[in-house]
Amino acid sequence: MHIETDLKLDFRDVLIRPKRSVLTSRSEAQITRTFRFRHATTGWTGLPLIASNMDTIGTFQMAASLSQSQALVALHKYYSASDLIEFFGSEASRYAFFTIGTSSDDWQKLVQVKRQVAVPMINIDVANGYTQQFLDAVVKLRDENPQAIIMAGTVVTAEMTEALIIAGADIIRVGIGSGSVCTTRDLTGVGFPQLSAVIECADAAHGLKGHVCSDGGCVVPGDIVKAIGGGADFVMLGSMLAGHAECAGEIVHESVDGRQVQKMVFYGMSSETAMNKHHGGVAEYRAAEGKTVTVPYKGEVKDTINAISGGLRSAMTYIGAEHLKEVTKRTTFIMVNAQRNTVYG
Ligand code: 5GP
């Protein structure tokens, strides 16, 4: 047994110190970025936010809306091959990842879709990125897709980030147990505070010309800025995008203080709800590692993306970063005991 005693941090443990800046207006802040990848033969330009491949969030409708802001969607893996063929023939496919797990059905579906249309971005998604089987799958995926932008995860430490990049991934998804509807930490005791995980994995990835995507734990736009400040090249969002018109969640009405409010169902991909829906129930050898909640209905997602973009631009003027790529260099975190004034909630 071994104990690491240096304190690992979450978004709520820090704030970003403001710095003198020559930017005179938020409109000067460039929130899109151009990427060249370690393995993929093509680059990508856009707003590096990714809607999570949860089945309520990673929808075609979400992709259509986010592509208008040049932001990305990792499509969930429960669409049929014919629906995916139609989607990947459209404009929005430039902003979408095709998601697979390690099952042979998922891989066959990818092959089937690729026979008809190009699939330039692939997300290989497993809950635990630490197995040899997963590393082997990434090697095979790169072999079969030499040109694609491949994202793989999730992990939270430098050595596995390096191993996955060397195996063939371009972008490593970082985050275990930080998700809003995730119960992994309660159930298993395993996890890693999200900001420190991003800082450590980004440092490892960037040394190898790889990139990282911070996945899970963002609650407010400032958390996205902190993830980018910590070195995240991309940020994946679940709960911040939940409850919108573009989501696939069921709409329900709940009574709050005697008033009827519209809410939407949102659940983890390892929750009982998801396992009942896609796998005919929770298998006997495993426990659900996700929960089911209802979230306020928020209308169109473009308003939320505008709020996030506004936060990002404002943060960039506070720290003097004209381009997104400069945010990490311009970031000094200060450790804090409290984030904000809570007099009014
Ligand atoms: P959020 O942005 O909601 O905090 O986190 C979203 C992320 O939580 C997803 O992208 C995914 O990595 C993770 N996640 C989604 N569903 C589950 C689940 O049921 N269990 C666990 N452990 N993680 C989940």
Residues whose N, C-alpha, C, O or C-beta is under 5 A from the ligand:
A	BS01	5GP	S52 S178 G179 S180 V181 C182 T183 T184 D215 G216 G217 C218 M236 L237 G238 S239 M240 Y267 G268 M269 S270 S271 E289 G290
